[in-house]
Amino acid sequence: MTIGRIMLTTIGVGMIAALALAGCQRKDDEGPTQLTGRLFVFNYRVASASYMITLKKIAPIPEGTTAVAEFENPAGGDPLVVNQKIYTFWDKITLESPDLRCVRKDRPYSVSIKLVDASDKTIQTIKTEVKSDLDQTVLPTKPLVVGPAYTANPDIFKGDGSADYGKDTACPA
């Protein structure tokens, strides 16, 4: 064998070993689920906005697993935290935040999700950002309807035919 062939063989074996090792390394976002959707949901009827994150199960999920989602609070302050039990038979997982205030158009908001097993060991971490293509100012400050029959809210729709949709002045600019 010539020196050139030996060097090429050594380089080839080294590259194969490096690729094999890279394949064995675990990334933070690898795990039993895959992020499939992230968006803001604006419900004008009840004057609410929330984050909605969807995950797809791609591997078995251990019994007793919980999703812990931390949503950046658009109004400022501490993140909004949601703990949700995950059932092993679910193929899709939907995580929704509590109602929000002050969502701004085109601003990225961070979301962090941890799946933890029954012994509180983290089995997957997902970090992502969510942007809205609408500003929350498109929503009224009070629900448009009240009650089970979707009765027009008298706080908004006045007896004289006028409407006061309000404006949330407590949101940072």
Secondary structure, DSSP 8 states (H G I E B T S, - for coil): --HHHHHHHHHHHHHHHHHHHHHH---TT-SSEEEEEEEEEEETTTTEEEEEEEEEE-S---TT-EEEEEE--TTSSS-EEEEEE--TT-SEEEEE--------BT--EEEEEEEE-TTS-EEEEEEEEE-BSS-GGGS-SS-SEETTTTEE-TTTB-TTS-B-----TTS--
